[in-house]
Amino acid sequence: MHPWLGLTEWKRAYGDVVYLHGLGNSVVVLNDLKAVNELLDRKGVIYSHRPLFAVIGELVELDKSTPLLPCDDVWKLHRKLARTALSPDAIKKYHIVQEDIAALLNKSLCDDPDDFRQTFRLAAGRIILSVTYGIHAQSYDDDYIRMAEQALEFITKSMIPGAHLADSFPILKPLHALFFAKKVQHDVDMVQHLLNKPLQHVKTQMFPPTDPPPYVQALGNAPPSLTHHLLASFGDDGEFSSRDEYEETIRWMAGSLFGVLQLVLKRLCTAKTYSVVLTGVVAMIMYPDAQARAQSEIDTAIGEHRLPTMKDKGSLPYVEAFIKEIMRWSPALPLSIARRTAQDDTYEGLLLLVVETSLMLNPIIIPSGYHIPKGTTVLPNVW
């Protein structure tokens, strides 16, 4: 069973908010939109930290990546750079690339409709690489995509509770580093390669090889991308003391975005889950009237001689609602990225049910359990 489905079953059995405690760790599962908004939105300062991972965080150094950063000044810089590169005006530069990839997707579906699953995967991979680094993948076996998938598989497994004893007992971290030294070094090298190779690709296209740092003038040969936009914007805000510091922040922020999008891609296009794209295919098969209405709207607003573009979005309200309903029906990330409380907190109005985790799960009802301790891991379950 997928974890978000299991947590949803707990909601039916124990309530909207479930508290677990075991091996010295506390976890709160939020299965209720009201609780998510009350805690994560209104009390964002308390709930914006991330869980601590001794292995992938400290030993593999992924604690420098955007998803695992605490809510500090570095995280705020990452967020500011992402907001700059993905602002409404900036993302317009990526529209033409996405439209070209959509045209290739349609051609591939016509040429080989039986292999639609791989076709969707390739299209999503192309969009991720193009938007983040301006790299055009030729096939799903592209080195960048394969490299990201390998790193993602390792990271996903390492973030499962109980995957490493050192995460539950940080005192064991030196022993893990000693006994698994080769594995740790392999993982460090894999992550660094994933961060460095695409960034170097963009820099090579932008700057002359003979021009030493700080690369005063950009050639402008690199295609539009998030990384290109940020590298060309050095000095605009004056918050970085050196070019090296600026590029290091971009390296981690862009690599983090690439990794998170790959995680969504895996959720979107794997046959073993309720994928968003495949759910859309199933929905059109199950509800042909809705498909016909969406097609009719496209034919009426655009005609039959070209594909829709981003500029047509305002003319296709039913198609937009159709897509939103599919995303609501099958969220790309049903179990959101975990949070960690920065301080003790209370949540009023709901009874907290404790599930002691050791070898067995034993639900215990607390008559008035409103206290959420500092360092508690919070799991928002949107399923």
Residue pairs with C-beta under 8 A, 6 or more apart in sequence:
2 273
2 334
3 335
4 334
4 335
4 381
4 382
4 383
5 383
7 18
7 29
7 31
7 335
7 379
7 381
7 383
8 31
8 381
8 383
10 18
10 29
10 31
10 355
11 18
11 31
11 32
11 381
13 363
14 353
14 355
14 363
15 350
15 351
15 353
16 30
16 31
16 32
16 34
16 35
16 350
17 28
17 29
17 30
17 31
17 32
17 35
17 347
17 350
17 351
17 352
17 353
18 28
18 29
18 31
18 352
18 353
18 355
19 26
19 27
19 28
19 29
19 352
19 353
19 354
19 355
19 366
19 369
19 372
20 26
20 27
20 28
20 29
20 354
20 355
20 356
20 357
21 27
21 354
21 355
21 356
21 357
22 356
22 357
22 358
23 168
23 169
23 357
23 358
24 168
24 169
25 161
25 168
25 377
26 372
26 373
26 375
26 376
26 377
27 161
27 376
27 377
27 378
27 379
28 352
28 372
28 376
28 377
28 378
28 379
29 379
29 381
30 36
30 39
30 40
30 378
30 379
30 380
30 381
31 381
32 350
35 347
35 350
36 380
36 382
38 347
39 46
39 47
39 345
39 347
39 378
40 47
40 339
40 378
40 380
43 345
45 71
45 342
46 341
46 342
46 343
46 345
47 339
47 340
47 341
47 342
47 345
47 378
48 70
48 71
48 75
48 339
48 342
49 70
49 71
49 339
49 340
49 341
49 342
50 67
50 68
50 69
50 70
50 337
50 338
50 339
50 340
51 338
51 339
51 340
51 377
52 63
52 167
52 170
52 340
53 62
53 63
53 68
53 158
53 159
53 164
53 167
54 164
54 166
54 167
54 170
54 172
54 173
54 176
55 158
55 163
55 164
55 166
55 167
55 173
55 176
55 184
56 62
56 68
56 154
56 155
56 158
56 159
56 187
57 63
57 68
58 173
59 166
59 173
59 176
59 177
59 184
59 188
60 158
60 184
60 187
60 188
60 191
61 188
61 191
62 68
62 155
62 191
63 69
64 252
65 252
65 255
65 256
65 259
66 75
66 78
66 79
66 82
66 252
66 253
66 256
66 257
66 260
67 256
67 259
67 260
67 337
69 75
69 78
70 342
71 342
74 249
77 239
77 249
78 249
78 252
78 253
78 256
80 237
80 239
81 230
81 249
81 250
81 253
82 253
82 257
84 90
84 229
84 230
84 233
85 226
85 227
85 229
85 230
86 226
90 226
90 229
92 310
93 224
93 229
94 130
94 131
94 224
94 225
95 309
95 310
97 127
97 130
97 131
97 223
97 224
98 127
98 130
98 131
98 310
99 307
99 309
99 310
101 123
101 126
101 127
101 130
102 123
102 307
103 307
104 123
104 126
105 119
105 120
105 123
106 307
108 119
108 122
108 123
109 116
109 119
112 119
116 281
117 269
117 271
117 278
118 140
120 268
120 269
120 277
120 278
121 140
121 265
121 269
122 137
122 139
122 140
124 265
124 268
124 269
124 277
125 137
125 140
125 142
125 145
125 265
126 136
126 137
128 258
128 261
128 262
128 265
129 135
129 136
129 137
129 142
129 144
129 145
129 198
129 258
130 136
130 223
130 225
131 225
131 226
132 198
132 225
132 226
132 227
132 254
132 257
132 258
132 261
133 144
133 198
133 199
133 201
133 202
133 225
133 226
133 227
133 254
133 258
134 202
134 205
134 222
134 223
134 224
134 225
134 227
134 228
135 144
135 198
135 201
135 225
136 223
137 144
137 145
144 197
144 198
145 262
147 190
147 193
147 194
147 197
148 194
148 258
148 259
148 262
149 262
149 266
150 190
151 190
151 191
151 194
151 259
152 259
152 262
152 263
152 266
154 187
154 190
155 259
156 263
157 163
158 164
161 167
161 168
162 168
164 176
165 172
165 176
166 172
166 173
166 175
166 176
176 184
177 184
194 255
194 258
194 259
195 251
195 252
195 255
196 251
198 227
198 254
198 255
198 258
199 227
199 247
199 250
199 251
199 254
199 255
202 222
202 225
202 227
202 228
202 231
203 215
203 231
205 219
205 221
205 222
205 223
205 228
206 215
206 218
206 219
206 220
206 221
206 222
206 228
206 231
206 232
207 215
207 217
207 218
207 219
208 219
211 217
213 243
213 244
214 234
214 242
214 243
215 243
218 231
218 232
222 228
226 254
226 257
227 250
227 254
230 250
230 253
230 254
231 247
231 250
234 240
234 243
234 246
240 246
240 249
263 333
264 332
264 333
267 273
267 275
267 276
267 332
267 333
268 275
268 276
268 277
268 332
269 275
269 277
269 278
271 278
274 330
275 330
276 326
276 327
276 330
276 331
276 332
279 326
279 329
279 330
280 323
280 326
283 290
283 291
283 326
283 329
284 290
284 291
290 322
293 318
294 318
294 319
294 322
297 316
297 317
297 318
297 319
298 308
298 316
298 319
301 312
301 315
301 316
302 308
302 312
302 315
308 316
308 319
313 320
331 382
331 383
333 382
334 381
334 382
334 383
335 379
335 380
335 381
335 382
335 383
336 379
336 380
336 381
336 382
338 377
338 378
338 379
339 377
339 378
339 380
340 375
340 376
340 377
340 378
341 372
341 373
341 374
341 375
341 376
341 378
342 374
343 374
344 371
344 372
344 373
344 374
345 371
345 372
346 370
346 371
346 372
347 370
347 372
348 370
351 365
351 366
351 367
351 368
351 369
352 366
352 369
352 370
353 363
353 364
353 365
353 366
353 369
354 363
354 364
354 365
354 366
354 369
355 361
355 362
355 363
355 364
356 362
356 364
372 378
